[in-house]
């Protein structure tokens, strides 16, 4: 499974893009999106998905 970014909640800060170890997050207009094919939920690298851990807006980076 991969994570997704709820575009309506995303404030466009970009903190998730820089924390993603798989370069799976890119800007799409005013928000960011996760490429599900690249997202590993940070398994084997970090104990929790870094997009969700770094996002300042609760429940924006969520399981797809």
N, C-alpha and C positions, 0 to 999 in steps of 0.2 A: 504494500500500500504506500501511497505517497501523501504528502501534505498539500494543501491548497491555501491560497490567500483569498479571503473574502474581500473582493474589490470595493464593495460599498463601505467597508470599515477601514481599508488601508489609507493611511494619511500620506503615503508617498515618501516617507523619511529615508528609505533605503537601507536601514540597519540590517535587515535580513539578507540583502544581496551580498553584503560584505562578510557576513558570518557563515554563509553556506559553503561547506567544504567541497561540494560537487559542482559549483557554478550553475546550479539549477534555477536560480532566480534572476529574472531580468525585468526591466521596466516595460510596462505596457501602458502608454498614455500617462495618466496621473497616478496610476497604481502599479503594483508589481505582481508578477505571476510566477508560478513554479512549474517548471517542465517536469511532468510526472515521470517521464522516462529517465530522467537524471536523478530524481529524488530518492534517497535511500533512508530517509528519516534519521540520518546521521548514525545509523546502526554501525557498530564497530569502531566509531570515531569518537562520539560523544554519548553520554548517558541519556540525553533528551534532544529532540530536534532543535537546532539552534535558531531557526527562524521564529519558532514559538517562544523560545527563551529570551530572545533579544527584542521582540516586537513590543513597543510601548502601548499598543492598543489591545486590550484583552479580547481573546477569541477571534483574532484576525487570521492567524496561521493555525489551521485546524486539519485534522485527518480528512482525507478526501473520501 
